[in-house]
């Protein structure tokens, strides 16, 4: 399994197109994982497990440091990841995949892999993936209305992935496909400050 993932990554390396080397690596890994998940009929399972690991990155400072810090050796990252996937009971495919990227010192691209896999899974289901950042958690009514509005905008069923960032002060930042819609109060205030500077 690990060799299969590594070989698939090498095959993809010559055809991947991306705006940066990091996102290119994430895209290749996500494509390899998606193809393996599709072959064994476990796309939904793998997506759910990846979402759990993304939540760990967002909520657990120790895990985030393990993923992001270059200070850990490959052996340390592999040992820690092996213990974590065992503790959470991840499927064999997800567990082996995470061990491969730990061995290859690529844990830092895990958030990009999660985003890319989500997009591929959504496309596979005929959906479109949307990332929604709000200053406060959305209510059920707000969530339903936003999903309907985004669905009309995209012309497809929208799968929303929500996160809360109080620093945006208010409003929303929505990323859907290659489009970003920023109605955050922070951005509006920054635009106002810039306008005032130009006037002054």
N, C-alpha and C positions, 0 to 999 in steps of 0.2 A: 504493500500500500504506500509506504513512504517513498519507495523508489518510483512508483507510478506518479506520485505527485511531483517529485523532482523532475522526472522526465517530461511530464506535461508542461511544467513551468519553462523548461528549456525550449520546447517546441514553440511555445507561445511567444518567447522573447523576441523573435525576429518579426512578428507580425503585430505586436501590441503597439497601439498609438495612444499617447497620453500627453497631458500638458506638463508633467513633471516625472522624473525618474521614480519617485516614491509612489505616485499614483499608478504609474505603469506597472510596478512590481505588484501592488495591491490588486490591480485588474487581472494580471496573469494568474496570481494565486486564486482569486475569486472564481475565475473562469474554470480553472482546473477542478476546484472543489465543486462548483456547480455541475460540471459534466459528470463527475463521479456520483454526486447526489442524484442526478437525473437517472443515471444508469441503474441505481439501486432503489429508485422510487422514494427517496427520503428528503426531497427538497424542503418540505414544510418542517420536518424534524430538525434538519441542519440549520435552517433559518431561525427557528425558535431558539436553538442552543446558541447560535451566534449572537442573537439579541440579548441573551442572558449574560454572555461575556462582555458585550458592550455596556450593559447596565453595571457590571462589576467595575469596568474601567471608569465609568462616570461617577460611581458612588464609593468606591473603595480606594483610598489613597495608596495603600500598600500594593494592590494589584496594578494600579495605574503606573506606579514607579517601576514595577517589574517589567511592564510592557514598554515603557518609554525610555528608561534609563540605559545608557550604553555601558554603565559601570558593571552590570551583571555579565558573567561569562555565559557562553552557550550551554555549558554543563549545568550552571545554576538555574538558567531559565528553563531548561528541559526538566530538571528535577522538580522545580516548583510547579511547572505546568502539568507534569504527570500527576502530581499529588492533587492539584486542583480539579483536573478532569475526572479523576477517580472519585473525589469527594462529591462532585455534583452529579455524577452518574451520566456523563455525556456519552452519546452513541459512539461506536467504534470509529466511524468515519470522521466525526468532529474531533474526537480525542486524538486520533492519529494525525490529522491535519494540523492541529495546534502544536503537537509535538514536533512535527516537521518544521514549522515556521520558527519554533523555539530553537531547534537544532541549527537552523540556517541563520540564526540571529536576525529574524525578520518580524519579531513580535511587534515592533514599533509601527508596522503597517496594518496591524489588525483592525483598527477603526476603518481604514480605507477598504479593507477586504469585506468587512461587514456591510458597509454602504453599497459596494459593488454587487455583493451577493444578493442583497435585498432587491436591488434594481433588476437583476437578472431573474430572480424568482417572481417578482411582480410582472415583468414582461411575459414570462412563461405562462402566467395565469391570466394574461390579458388585462393586467392592471398597470397603473403607473404609481411609482413610489414618490412620496412627498415627505420632506423633512420639515417639521414645524417647530419653531422656537418661540416660546411665549414668556412673558415676564412672570406670569402666574399660571398654575395648572388650569387647563380648560374645563369648563363644565360640560356635562353630557350634551346639553343643548348647543353650546358653542361648537363642540366637536362635531356634532351631526350637521350643523349648518355649514361649517367650514368644509367638511368632506363633500357635501352636496355642491358647494360653490366651486371647489377644486375639480370635482368630477365634471361639471359643466365646462369649465375652462379647458380641461384636458381631453374631454370627449371619451373618457374611460373611467372605470371604477378606480378610486384612489385609495391606496393604502398609506395611512399617515403614521409617521414615527415622531412622537412628541418628545420634547425636552424643555426644561424650564431654565431660563437664564435671567435672573432678576436685574442684571446689569443693563438690559435693553430698556428698562424702566416701564415700558408699556408697548402695546401693539404686537405685531408678529413679524417674524422673518420666515418666509416659506421658500423652500427650494424644491422645485418640481422639474425633473429632467435637468436640462441645462439652464433653466430659467430660475432667477431668484427674485422674489417680491419682498421688499423690505419696507414695512410700514412701522418700524419700531420708533418709539419716541426718541431714543438715543440718536438715531440717524437723522431724524428731523431736527433735533437740537443742534447737531453738528453742522447740518446744512445751513441752519439759521445763523450760527456763529460765523460760518464762512461768508455768508451773504453780508453780515454786518461788518466784517473786516473789509470787504470789497467796497462797501458804501463809505466806511470811515477813511 
